[in-house]
Amino acid sequence: MEIDWDLTGEFVKENGITQLIILQEPIIPENSFSSNVRTRVQCNDKNKTMAVWMLNKQSKNALIDKFGSDTVKMVGNTIPILAEPYGHDKFTVNVDKNELMKKQTILAK
């Protein structure tokens, strides 16, 4: 089943989501100026919601710092996140980098 809706910071905040499991290899563009990194994730809300996460630059860099540029290693890992406010009543989904660096990683097959 294809999941076509984008995960929003507001949805994360409203549903108390604190972790995402990466289900599909994120494709990081060769062009470092592009922030168009998307991946399918499963949330830790009561419905185990699945969505597409558009990583911002901070989140992309945090994952690269943890796993390196081999994005296959990211698949299957639980990523701690924060819904951080910006603007008026808006939230962005950021990796909780401090928690991420503490976590053990799952070795990709």
Backbone hydrogen bonds, N-H to C=O, Kabsch-Sander energy under -0.5 kcal/mol:
donor,donor_aa,acceptor,acceptor_aa,energy
4,D,2,E,-0.6
7,L,52,V,-3.1
9,G,91,F,-0.8
12,V,8,T,-2.1
13,K,9,G,-2.6
14,E,10,E,-2.8
15,N,11,F,-1.8
16,G,13,K,-1.1
17,I,12,V,-2.1
20,L,79,I,-2.2
21,I,42,Q,-2.6
22,I,20,L,-0.5
22,I,77,N,-2.1
23,L,21,I,-0.6
23,L,40,R,-2.9
24,Q,40,R,-1.2
27,I,38,R,-0.9
28,I,26,P,-0.7
32,S,30,E,-0.7
34,S,31,N,-1.5
37,V,35,S,-1.9
37,V,55,L,-0.7
38,R,36,N,-0.6
39,T,53,W,-1.6
41,V,51,A,-2.8
42,Q,21,I,-1.9
43,C,49,T,-3.6
44,N,19,Q,-1.2
48,K,45,D,-1.6
51,A,41,V,-2.0
52,V,5,W,-2.4
53,W,39,T,-3.3
53,W,51,A,-0.5
54,M,52,V,-0.6
55,L,37,V,-2.5
55,L,53,W,-0.8
60,K,56,N,-2.7
61,N,57,K,-2.6
62,A,58,Q,-2.0
63,L,59,S,-2.2
64,I,60,K,-2.1
65,D,61,N,-2.5
66,K,62,A,-1.7
67,F,63,L,-3.1
68,G,64,I,-2.2
71,T,69,S,-1.3
73,K,70,D,-1.6
74,M,71,T,-1.3
75,V,71,T,-0.7
75,V,72,V,-0.9
76,G,22,I,-3.4
77,N,74,M,-1.8
79,I,20,L,-3.9
79,I,77,N,-0.5
81,I,18,T,-2.6
82,L,94,N,-2.9
84,E,82,L,-0.9
84,E,92,T,-2.5
86,Y,90,K,-2.2
89,D,87,G,-0.7
90,K,86,Y,-0.6
92,T,84,E,-2.8
94,N,82,L,-2.7
94,N,92,T,-0.7
96,D,80,P,-2.8
97,K,95,V,-1.5
100,L,96,D,-2.7
101,M,97,K,-2.3
102,K,98,N,-0.7
102,K,99,E,-0.7
103,K,99,E,-1.1
103,K,100,L,-0.7
